[in-house]
Each structure stands twice: as structure tokens, then as C-alpha cells.
Amino acid sequence: MRNYQIEIKWGVIFFAASLLWMYFEKLMGWHDVLIDKHPIYSNLFGIVAIAIYLFAIHDKRKNFFRGKMSWKQGFVSGVILSIVIALLSPIGQVITHYLISPGFFENAIESSVERNAMKREDAEAYFNLSSYIVQSIAGALMMGVVTSAIVALILRKK
């Protein structure tokens, strides 16, 4: 466990940043009056996510590997970070959809149906807590592995 303290620390930072981002989205109206813009603007969190991965893997290189780190070491650290984030993501979804933005799913369903983007049944199957928990876990793992590979390549140091 001690070998993974840095990844756990940055996983918790990522978790906190994602909750702050959800609150920001709510304040911007992307969960209600501007919900049709949500799919576009929510992708901006990717910049924050990449920055956190850069800081985390740099922290691992500096404070664990003493300034030298191979691509493999950085990649493994990033994958562990991704696992921590994936494990925390269901909690984040519950907090987001029960405390920060309880009307999000209803608003998303209505918006999708009104814009003829989805049939009501499809929208209800997609926009619900269970679906979003699965999506958040899968997304954390898939995007995390890709981000880890790229960041480890940038931060490797012999």
C-alpha cells in the first residue's frame, strides 16, 4: 500500500476535482436550462484530467523514483491511478446525482426526447444512476490507460 500512496493521493484529488467540476457545470446551467450544451462543455474536464495525470506521474517520478522513471514505471503508476479513480467514481456519481444535481437525469431525458435525439425508453435506459456508474468506471479505466501511456511517454526520464 505504501508503494501506491502517491496514486491514492492523486486519485482523491481527481475525485475532488471531478465533484467541483460537477458543481461548476450545475452553476453554469449545463444540468438544466443549457443541458443541450452539456455533452460539448463537459468534455472540457478532459483538460483538468490530463493535468492531474501529469502532476501525479511527475510526483511519482520525483518522489518515488528519485527523478528517473522509465515509460513502463510511469505507465504502471498511471494505470494504478486509473484504478483508484474508477473505484471512487461510483461514490462521485451518487454525490453528483443526489446532492449536486438531483434533476440532471430528468432534464437530460426530457432534452433528448424533445430534440428527437432519443426515444423516451432509450433515454431512460441511458440517463440513470446505474448506467452512469458503469460509464464512469469504464471511462476512468479506458481514458486513464490511454492518458497514462501518453503522459508516461512525455515524463519518462533516464
Beta strands, then each sheet from edge to edge (+ up, - down):
end
